[in-house]
Amino acid sequence: QKEVEQDPGPLSVPEGAIVSLNCTYSNSAFQYFMWYRQYSRKGPELLMYTYSSGNKEDGRFTAQVDKSSKYISLFIRDSQPSDSATYLCAVRGSNYKLTFGKGTLLTVNP
Amino acid sequence: GAVVSQHPSRVICKSGTSVKIECRSLDFQATTMFWYRQFPKKSLMLMATSNEGSKATYEQGVEKDKFLINHASLTLSTLTVTSAHPEDSSFYICSARDEGLQLDSYEQYFGPGTRLTVT
């Protein structure tokens, strides 16, 4: 079983739609949960991070963690064409090493 | 915000030659840097952890004699792909942790990546 599972998509939505991206992880020792956005041929940039179960909101983005089911989500409200990118979930334990999901390719159509 | 640069952004080399990729933290010091490899439509795979002033820690399955890492200063780590082969063609990305932040900081800043093509 892979440490982090993420549906690679691709996912195509119309502008203004609510987007839901999800990952599952296998190791309960993971303590930090991140979402990165990566544009084509660029390095990832951090969007959101959470430490505990629950929701964290930042503008149009909401990150959700359910440690009991080892499930993490990212919601994008009022999606824009500029949100088109690959979204990577990542987890981290007590060390600083990140384990990434495969990434979900999102296209928001005008 | 913290910036990490990589040089070169793109390199094409012939099979059997060696290629050096630089990773720099521009406005902060980084005792620890990480090197990742990403194949098309695949996730980032951690190759090694680069530690300033000491040997790098390689992930299982990564050949340390092929991927030489040198972290000689608090702002520079280099990855040298030795005797490159076409299967080494990939997107190499580094990240750096800002040591100035709190000890348990989650933040890693990623470079823009280097696309290596071995012909």
Interface residues (C-beta under 8 A of the other chain):
Chain A: Q6 P8 Y32 M34 Y36 R41 K42 G43 P44 E45 L46 Y49 Y51 L88 R92 Y96 K97 L98 T99 F100 G101 K102 G103 L105
Chain B: V4 Q6 T32 F34 K41 K42 S43 L44 M45 L46 T49 F91 I93 S95 R97 Y106 E107 Q108 F110 G111 P112 G113 R115
